[in-house]
Structures are given as structure tokens and as C-alpha cells.
Amino acid sequence: MPTATELAEQFQVSLVGDGSRLLRALAPLERAQSDEISFLSNPLYRQQALDSAAGALIVSEADLEFLQGHSLSTKTTYLVSKNPYAIFAKIAQWFARQSAPNYPPGISPMAVIDETAIIPASCHIGPFVQIGPGVRLGERTVLLGQISIGRDSVLGDDCLIYPNVTIYHDCVVGDRCIIHSGAVIGADGFGFAPEFSAQGGQWLKIPQTGGVHVGQDVEIGACTTIDRGAMANTTIGDGCKIDNQVQIAHNVVIGAHTVIAGCAAIAGSTTIGNYCVIGGNANFAGHLQIADRTTVSGGTPVIRSITESGTHITGVFPSMPHSAWERNAAILRGLDKIRERIRELESKKSDSVNKPDL
């Protein structure tokens, strides 16, 4: 177990209190014990921090001043940082690595690997993995069971691919990426051309000949789908974090360090900028341009481009009692009639004003 001093030195934060305290894990404020560490990043939880039994707390200078001024105990050790949440994440990563499963280098005899694939000796290849012709894996990449990697795809160093992931042909995944179970990278984009007449017709499939290019340090959630481009690549920038069950259509471009919450959907050829925050169940029409650092609230439909950086948009009503929703819905259904009535009244008023005196 590390001491508080060791953690403070490793993560370059200030230490206030007993540096010899041993800390075995992280825990929430309300559950943490004397050998555990928790964090405070929102002043709303200051009372919980005061009541917490945590042996150490990651706090800001302002929160430290408050806690020291109100706490009756002097036993708590504090790790003081300008960004407690980020330090919490880094320490959590450190603890997670100590207990992470060990995937030793080697290839399962139940894997099926084409003889032209390039697999470094440092890789771990689990059972029932299928690797196609011309595939190249980076050093120390881990492929767990029942994964399919299609022809000529490339994975970088230190990737972790969980079971039942499918990566189609001609896709590129950068270094240090994590792809969770059930994700599909490189399926055909939804491209069909209409050929109809009065006598009937059909939808003609447009071959999807592009690929998918995923940058470095990207995490892709379970059952998320990223379609290949029609001719150019679908592109996911460095550092993006994509939640579960997200749909990213063909030729979409996602800028660096953008985060996308679960069940969001992005239609074809839309470009989303760098450092954007996309809420869950938000959806985007195709061929849009979304500026850098845009925030889209959960459930918001985006049908127009956003050109100003830093914009925050919301397009949904908060929940309300059902009876109130019914009343509001009835008003919304009648808005067109209300608009026509207002126009009639404005027209009559205009005629009255413009009518010459006799």
C-alpha cells in the first residue's frame, strides 16, 4: 500500500497532514474508511466531506480552508490540487493498474491468424480470435477472445480490445486505444441511391470503399458502431472518449478530445470539432459543421451547423407531470391556428390604420 507522501510526490500535489498514512484504495465520501482515499471537487458535497471517515481527501485550496475551519477532527490527511477531479482520476488509474488482469504475451492455439499478418511477440492473442491477411498489430496489444480483425487493418501499440469486437478490413486504430465488447468498427455506411419510376424501382447500394481511422488514446464503448466512409475515411481524433451504443455514420469526422455520451447518433458527413461535449441521446443531422468546444445537452436534436466556438445548445423540455405535458402538447398542436388568427388580427389592424378618413 502506498503512503500519502508517496502519492503526493508521484502526482505532484501538496500534502497536509500525516504523510505516513497507508492508503489501500479509493472510495466515495460516504463509504470511505480510514485506510481509503476520497475526493471533493464540488462545494455542494462539503458536508459529506466533513462527515466522511476517509483517511485522506483530495481537495482544492478553497475546500481545504473550509474543511479545516469546520472540522472537529485533525486526523484527516489532505492532498491539495488545483484540479482534484483530475488528480482523483490519475490516482484511480494507478490503483487500477495494481489490480489489473495480467495478459501475458502469447497466441492461443485456438486463434486463427493469416500467415501474412504481423504479430509482435509482445502481443496477447486470446482464443477464437480471427486475424485476416495483411493485418499489423503494434507492440503489447491485447486481443481477448472472439475478436475479428479484417484484412489490412492496423492496430497500434498497447491497445486493449475486449471480447466480441469486430474490426472490418482497411481500418486503422492508433496507440493505446481501448475498445469494449460488441463494438463494430468499419461496417458499411448507410448509402443507397434511389432508382424509382411509376412502374416501381429499387434502392441501389453505394459501395463503401473508405475506411475508419481512429487516433491515439481513444476509448470506444460497448456496442458502439463506427461506419466506414463511402470514399474517404470516417475519422475519430486523438483522445476521444465514446460511450456505449453510439452510432457514428460514414464520413463523419470527430475532432480531438471530444467526448460523446451513450446513445448519441451522428449522421453521415457531419464534422464535430475539437473538445466538444455531446450529451447522451443527442442526435445530429448529416452534413453539419459543429465548432470546437461546443456542448450539446442530452437528448438534443441538432439540425443546423454551429459556427461559434464554445456554444452550449439544448433542445428538449425538462420532464413535467403528465397532465401538464398533455396541456402543453394541446397548445403546441394548435400553434398553427393561433398564428393564423394573429395574422388575421394584424391584417385587420393594419387595414384600419391605413383606411382614409371620410
C-alpha positions as CSV (number, residue, x, y, z in Angstrom):
1,M,0.0,0.0,0.0
2,P,1.4,3.5,-0.8
3,T,1.7,6.2,1.8
4,A,0.1,9.6,1.4
5,T,3.6,11.1,1.0
6,E,4.4,8.7,-1.9
7,L,1.1,9.6,-3.7
8,A,1.7,13.3,-3.1
9,E,5.2,13.1,-4.6
10,Q,4.2,10.9,-7.5
11,F,1.3,13.1,-8.6
12,Q,2.9,16.4,-7.6
13,V,0.3,17.7,-5.2
14,S,0.7,19.4,-1.8
15,L,0.4,17.3,1.4
16,V,-1.3,18.5,4.5
17,G,-1.4,16.1,7.5
18,D,0.1,12.7,8.2
19,G,2.2,11.6,5.3
20,S,2.9,8.2,6.7
21,R,-0.8,7.1,6.5
22,L,-1.1,3.9,4.4
23,L,-3.9,4.0,1.7
24,R,-5.2,0.9,0.1
25,A,-7.9,2.1,-2.2
26,L,-10.3,4.8,-3.3
27,A,-13.9,5.1,-2.2
28,P,-16.9,7.5,-2.2
29,L,-17.1,10.1,0.5
30,E,-19.9,8.4,2.3
31,R,-18.3,5.0,2.3
32,A,-14.6,5.7,2.7
33,Q,-12.7,4.3,5.7
34,S,-9.5,5.4,7.5
35,D,-7.3,3.5,5.0
36,E,-9.0,4.8,1.9
37,I,-8.8,8.0,-0.1
38,S,-11.7,10.0,-1.5
39,F,-12.0,13.4,-3.2
40,L,-14.0,16.6,-3.1
41,S,-14.4,18.6,-6.4
42,N,-17.9,20.2,-5.9
43,P,-18.6,22.5,-2.9
44,L,-22.1,21.0,-2.7
45,Y,-20.5,18.0,-1.1
46,R,-18.5,19.8,1.6
47,Q,-20.8,18.5,4.4
48,Q,-20.3,14.9,3.2
49,A,-16.6,15.6,3.3
50,L,-16.8,16.8,6.8
51,D,-18.8,13.7,7.8
52,S,-16.5,11.3,5.8
53,A,-14.3,8.8,7.6
54,A,-11.8,8.8,4.7
55,G,-8.2,8.7,5.8
56,A,-7.2,11.1,3.0
57,L,-9.1,13.6,0.8
58,I,-8.1,15.1,-2.5
59,V,-9.3,18.8,-2.3
60,S,-8.7,22.2,-3.7
61,E,-7.2,25.0,-1.6
62,A,-10.6,26.6,-1.1
63,D,-12.1,23.4,0.1
64,L,-9.2,22.7,2.3
65,E,-9.6,26.1,4.0
66,F,-13.3,25.4,4.5
67,L,-12.8,21.8,5.9
68,Q,-10.1,22.8,8.3
69,G,-12.3,25.7,9.6
70,H,-15.3,23.5,10.2
71,S,-13.9,20.0,11.1
72,L,-13.5,18.9,14.7
73,S,-11.0,16.3,13.7
74,T,-7.4,16.8,12.8
75,K,-6.8,13.2,11.7
76,T,-7.6,13.6,8.0
77,T,-4.7,13.9,5.5
78,Y,-5.2,16.2,2.6
79,L,-3.8,16.1,-1.0
80,V,-4.3,19.6,-2.3
81,S,-4.6,20.3,-6.0
82,K,-5.9,22.9,-8.4
83,N,-7.9,20.1,-10.1
84,P,-9.0,17.5,-7.5
85,Y,-11.1,15.6,-10.0
86,A,-8.2,15.1,-12.4
87,I,-5.8,14.0,-9.6
88,F,-8.5,11.6,-8.4
89,A,-8.6,10.1,-12.0
90,K,-4.8,9.7,-12.1
91,I,-4.6,8.1,-8.7
92,A,-7.6,5.8,-9.6
93,Q,-5.6,4.7,-12.7
94,W,-2.6,3.9,-10.6
95,F,-4.7,1.7,-8.2
96,A,-6.4,0.1,-11.1
97,R,-3.1,-0.9,-12.7
98,Q,-2.0,-2.6,-9.5
99,S,-5.0,-5.0,-9.6
100,A,-5.4,-5.2,-13.4
101,P,-5.5,-8.6,-15.0
102,N,-2.2,-9.8,-16.4
103,Y,-2.3,-10.7,-20.1
104,P,1.0,-12.5,-20.8
105,P,2.4,-12.4,-24.3
106,G,1.4,-15.3,-26.4
107,I,-1.0,-16.7,-29.0
108,S,-3.8,-19.0,-28.1
109,P,-3.8,-22.3,-30.1
110,M,-7.5,-21.6,-30.8
111,A,-6.8,-18.3,-32.6
112,V,-6.9,-18.3,-36.4
113,I,-4.3,-16.0,-37.9
114,D,-3.4,-15.5,-41.5
115,E,0.2,-16.2,-42.3
116,T,0.7,-12.7,-43.7
117,A,-0.3,-10.9,-40.5
118,I,2.4,-9.2,-38.5
119,I,2.0,-10.1,-34.8
120,P,4.8,-8.9,-32.4
121,A,5.9,-11.4,-29.8
122,S,4.8,-9.0,-27.0
123,C,1.1,-9.3,-28.0
124,H,-1.5,-11.4,-26.3
125,I,-3.9,-13.1,-28.7
126,G,-6.9,-14.9,-27.0
127,P,-9.0,-17.9,-28.1
128,F,-11.1,-17.7,-31.2
129,V,-9.6,-14.5,-32.4
130,Q,-9.6,-14.2,-36.2
131,I,-6.9,-12.1,-37.9
132,G,-7.0,-11.6,-41.6
133,P,-4.4,-11.1,-44.3
134,G,-2.1,-8.2,-44.1
135,V,-3.1,-7.2,-40.5
136,R,-0.4,-5.4,-38.4
137,L,-0.5,-5.2,-34.7
138,G,1.6,-2.9,-32.5
139,E,3.7,-3.9,-29.5
140,R,2.0,-5.2,-26.4
141,T,-1.5,-5.0,-27.9
142,V,-4.0,-7.4,-26.3
143,L,-6.8,-9.1,-28.2
144,L,-9.1,-11.0,-25.9
145,G,-11.4,-13.8,-27.1
146,Q,-13.7,-13.9,-30.2
147,I,-12.4,-10.8,-31.9
148,S,-12.3,-10.4,-35.7
149,I,-9.7,-8.2,-37.4
150,G,-10.3,-7.8,-41.1
151,R,-7.8,-7.7,-44.0
152,D,-5.1,-5.0,-44.0
153,S,-6.3,-3.3,-40.7
154,V,-3.7,-1.8,-38.4
155,L,-3.7,-1.6,-34.6
156,G,-1.1,0.5,-32.7
157,D,0.9,-0.2,-29.6
158,D,-0.6,-1.0,-26.2
159,C,-4.2,-1.4,-27.4
160,L,-6.7,-3.4,-25.3
161,I,-9.6,-5.0,-27.4
162,Y,-12.3,-6.7,-25.3
163,P,-14.2,-9.8,-26.5
164,N,-16.6,-9.8,-29.4
165,V,-15.2,-6.7,-31.1
166,T,-15.3,-6.7,-34.9
167,I,-12.9,-4.5,-36.8
168,Y,-13.5,-4.7,-40.6
169,H,-10.9,-4.5,-43.3
170,D,-8.8,-1.4,-44.0
171,C,-9.3,0.2,-40.6
172,V,-6.6,1.9,-38.5
173,V,-6.6,2.1,-34.7
174,G,-4.0,4.2,-33.0
175,D,-1.8,3.6,-30.0
176,R,-3.2,3.0,-26.5
177,C,-6.8,2.6,-27.6
178,I,-9.4,0.7,-25.7
179,I,-12.4,-0.9,-27.5
180,H,-15.1,-2.5,-25.4
181,S,-17.2,-5.6,-26.1
182,G,-19.6,-5.6,-29.0
183,A,-18.2,-2.6,-30.8
184,V,-18.1,-2.7,-34.6
185,I,-15.6,-0.6,-36.4
186,G,-15.8,-0.3,-40.2
187,A,-19.2,-1.7,-41.1
188,D,-20.7,-0.3,-44.3
189,G,-22.1,3.2,-44.2
190,F,-25.8,3.6,-44.9
191,G,-25.5,4.6,-48.6
192,F,-28.2,3.9,-51.2
193,A,-29.2,5.7,-54.3
194,P,-32.9,5.7,-55.4
195,E,-33.9,4.4,-58.8
196,F,-37.6,4.6,-59.0
197,S,-40.3,5.2,-61.6
198,A,-44.0,4.9,-61.9
199,Q,-43.6,1.2,-62.5
200,G,-41.5,0.6,-59.4
201,G,-37.8,0.5,-58.7
202,Q,-35.2,-0.1,-56.1
203,W,-32.5,1.3,-53.8
204,L,-29.0,0.9,-55.3
205,K,-26.3,0.1,-52.8
206,I,-23.4,2.6,-53.0
207,P,-20.1,0.7,-52.3
208,Q,-18.4,1.9,-49.1
209,T,-14.8,2.0,-50.2
210,G,-13.3,4.2,-47.5
211,G,-12.2,3.1,-44.1
212,V,-12.2,4.1,-40.4
213,H,-9.2,6.0,-38.9
214,V,-9.2,6.0,-35.1
215,G,-6.5,8.2,-33.4
216,Q,-4.4,7.6,-30.3
217,D,-5.7,7.3,-26.8
218,V,-9.3,6.8,-27.9
219,E,-11.8,4.7,-25.9
220,I,-14.8,3.2,-27.6
221,G,-17.7,1.9,-25.5
222,A,-19.6,-1.4,-25.7
223,C,-21.9,-1.9,-28.7
224,T,-20.8,1.3,-30.4
225,T,-20.7,1.3,-34.2
226,I,-18.5,3.4,-36.4
227,D,-19.2,3.0,-40.1
228,R,-16.6,3.1,-42.8
229,G,-16.6,6.0,-45.3
230,A,-18.2,5.9,-48.7
231,M,-14.9,7.0,-50.4
232,A,-12.9,9.0,-47.8
233,N,-12.3,7.7,-44.2
234,T,-14.6,8.1,-41.1
235,T,-12.2,9.8,-38.7
236,I,-12.0,9.8,-34.8
237,G,-9.5,12.2,-33.4
238,D,-6.9,11.6,-30.7
239,G,-8.1,11.4,-27.2
240,C,-11.8,11.0,-28.0
241,K,-14.0,9.1,-25.4
242,I,-17.1,7.5,-26.9
243,D,-19.7,5.9,-24.6
244,N,-21.8,2.7,-25.2
245,Q,-24.3,2.3,-28.0
246,V,-23.2,5.4,-30.0
247,Q,-23.8,5.4,-33.8
248,I,-21.3,7.3,-35.9
249,A,-22.1,7.2,-39.6
250,H,-20.0,7.2,-42.7
251,N,-17.6,10.1,-43.4
252,V,-18.1,11.6,-40.0
253,V,-15.1,13.5,-38.6
254,I,-14.8,13.8,-34.8
255,G,-12.2,16.3,-33.6
256,A,-9.6,15.6,-30.9
257,H,-10.6,15.1,-27.3
258,T,-14.3,15.2,-27.9
259,V,-16.5,13.1,-25.5
260,I,-19.8,11.5,-26.6
261,A,-22.2,10.0,-24.1
262,G,-24.3,6.9,-24.7
263,C,-26.9,6.5,-27.4
264,A,-25.9,9.6,-29.3
265,A,-26.2,9.3,-33.1
266,I,-24.3,11.3,-35.8
267,A,-25.5,11.2,-39.4
268,G,-23.2,11.0,-42.4
269,S,-20.6,13.6,-43.4
270,T,-21.1,15.7,-40.2
271,T,-17.9,17.2,-38.8
272,I,-17.7,17.8,-35.0
273,G,-14.9,19.9,-33.7
274,N,-12.2,19.5,-31.0
275,Y,-13.0,19.4,-27.3
276,C,-16.8,19.1,-27.8
277,V,-19.1,17.6,-25.2
278,I,-22.0,15.6,-26.6
279,G,-24.7,14.5,-24.2
280,G,-26.5,11.2,-24.2
281,N,-29.1,10.6,-26.8
282,A,-28.2,13.8,-28.7
283,N,-28.5,13.3,-32.5
284,F,-27.1,15.2,-35.4
285,A,-28.4,15.5,-39.0
286,G,-26.0,14.9,-41.8
287,H,-23.5,17.3,-43.5
288,L,-23.3,19.7,-40.5
289,Q,-20.3,21.6,-39.2
290,I,-20.0,21.8,-35.4
291,A,-17.5,24.3,-34.0
292,D,-14.8,23.5,-31.4
293,R,-15.7,23.3,-27.8
294,T,-19.5,23.0,-28.5
295,T,-21.6,21.5,-25.7
296,V,-24.8,19.7,-26.7
297,S,-27.2,18.7,-23.9
298,G,-28.5,15.2,-23.7
299,G,-31.5,14.4,-26.0
300,T,-30.9,17.5,-28.1
301,P,-31.6,17.2,-31.9
302,V,-29.1,19.2,-33.9
303,I,-30.3,20.1,-37.4
304,R,-28.2,23.1,-38.2
305,S,-24.5,23.8,-38.2
306,I,-22.9,25.6,-35.2
307,T,-20.2,28.0,-36.2
308,E,-19.4,29.8,-33.0
309,S,-16.9,28.1,-30.7
310,G,-17.9,27.5,-27.1
311,T,-21.7,27.4,-27.8
312,H,-23.9,25.4,-25.5
313,I,-27.2,24.2,-27.0
314,T,-30.2,22.5,-25.5
315,G,-33.3,21.5,-27.5
316,V,-35.5,19.5,-25.2
317,F,-38.1,20.2,-22.5
318,P,-37.4,19.1,-18.9
319,S,-39.7,16.4,-17.6
320,M,-43.0,17.5,-16.0
321,P,-46.2,15.9,-14.6
322,H,-48.1,14.1,-17.4
323,S,-51.2,16.2,-17.1
324,A,-49.2,19.4,-17.6
325,W,-47.5,17.8,-20.6
326,E,-50.9,17.0,-22.1
327,R,-52.0,20.6,-21.7
328,N,-48.8,21.9,-23.3
329,A,-49.0,19.4,-26.1
330,A,-52.5,20.5,-26.9
331,I,-51.3,24.1,-27.1
332,L,-48.4,23.1,-29.4
333,R,-50.8,21.2,-31.7
334,G,-52.9,24.4,-32.1
335,L,-50.0,26.8,-32.6
336,D,-50.6,27.0,-36.4
337,K,-54.2,28.1,-35.8
338,I,-53.1,30.6,-33.2
339,R,-50.6,32.0,-35.7
340,E,-53.2,32.4,-38.5
341,R,-55.6,34.1,-36.1
342,I,-52.8,36.6,-35.0
343,R,-52.1,37.3,-38.7
344,E,-55.8,38.0,-39.3
345,L,-55.9,40.4,-36.4
346,E,-52.7,42.1,-37.5
347,S,-54.1,42.5,-41.0
348,K,-57.4,44.0,-39.8
349,K,-55.5,46.4,-37.6
350,S,-53.3,47.4,-40.5
351,D,-56.3,48.0,-42.7
352,S,-58.0,50.1,-40.0
353,V,-54.8,52.2,-39.6
354,N,-54.4,52.8,-43.3
355,K,-58.1,53.4,-44.1
356,P,-58.5,57.1,-45.1
357,D,-60.9,59.3,-43.0
358,L,-64.1,60.2,-44.9
